[in-house]
């Protein structure tokens, strides 16, 4: 059974159909990339999967559960985490606190426990803090836990935004251009991180524009154009697909 | 780490010093000053209420005067018309305030930014009109009289703690102020508080991390309203008479001014802000009708020049001093 199954997914904004009749599956453990020209509906698709938009029609089934129309926080609680295209972090917060917030949905804390500092509550907070530190060392930010998030470099902020989502303990991670806006040397570091996440048995769905990277890292690729799926397959199949070359890759890519 | 420990212990010392001053000064100071300090303490509780919902959760409510009014009138009506004792009436009044805040919060907190602010303002105006207009229940503009002071509390060694003097009433109110201060401090430093703060930074991001922002905002709003309800009950019991003035929405805006001037989202801000903005007009003997005008001017100046308030400004200066100190004393 597929981890995520999308069938007949459509989203229209007034007269514009941003995503139209989309059908695809993501298998547990694979890395699926979604590519396509600007305005193809990639980010809209992520917003639909993350519950930010409600679909006009169609269904999203995750882990055997119907997730269509769930609120964003319910989607996350069921195991789909997502990062945003624009780096989104709590700029005024410390690095550690940011990741703690990501982990907090797993903590059983209450108002009275917090105010009376009950041992159960302190234990939960301690557990959350330890878990957050674990994740920070996983993404390579362990030495920066007391820094204010907004003072980090763009690359470190990207790592932080990913670690905040990892803290929610997703089964499926939606990464929206994780290497956007960082320089060339830093890209390989971030891609290493994506590889590392994948090894920790998290299924990844990736939106990227950097073709060399997409081709090398993906198990499968889906190509969108004007909200429709125009191709699906292994990197090699997609790279040789004539419609994809015409719509997106350009002739240079034709083998 | 050493520097952190020193900073922490000096903070504790500063708080204890303030508390000792608050305990020691009134007996020496005399009746007028004590009654002034009682009012300042009540409005500081209001300011802690505003701090929770606005300073820490980022939801500006201009309608908090309504919750003070609901607390005060609920307490007044339960004691005067239903003849309940002080403590049952106290808890019922707080529960009613919390329940109403919860019910208003469900639709209001779905709105964000200016829309939420407008709903809270509208709510305060409506409550004000009801209190003024429902004469059979509230006594209308004549107000409600005969509200009791707290019942004497029996002490283990035989005597009773009485609250008929001004001074004892001051300590009674100070006790609740300290309680609410400690409650707030512990709450905002816990994971629950961190969640509130995260919502104030970026609600969408918080929700995308699996947090039900709506229920967290509702929790913060309800608790904040209950603080305001406590302030209302204390005010009613201290003053014995309440009039529709206590629910006037402009009083809710005053609290916002106190908080911003003191420093929103800090623990000392509500105390400093309320004290400064309430004590200065009193010392300078400013006409009551000019107070609101001057409050407004001070608020505008602070929003332009010191948006983080007195405490925020103080922390910035302190941070700079610590930094330069580290450079001087550093191992380099």
Interface residues (C-beta under 8 A of the other chain):
Chain A: X50 X52 X71 X72 X73 X76 X77 X82 X84 X88 X89 X90 X91 X92 X93 X97 X100 X101 X102 X104 X105 X107 X109 X110 X111 X114 X115 X117 X121 X124 X125 X128 X164 X165 X167 X168
Chain B: X183 X186 X187 X190 X191 X192 X193 X194 X195 X197 X198 X201 X202 X204 X205 X206 X207 X208 X209 X210 X211 X212 X213 X219 X223
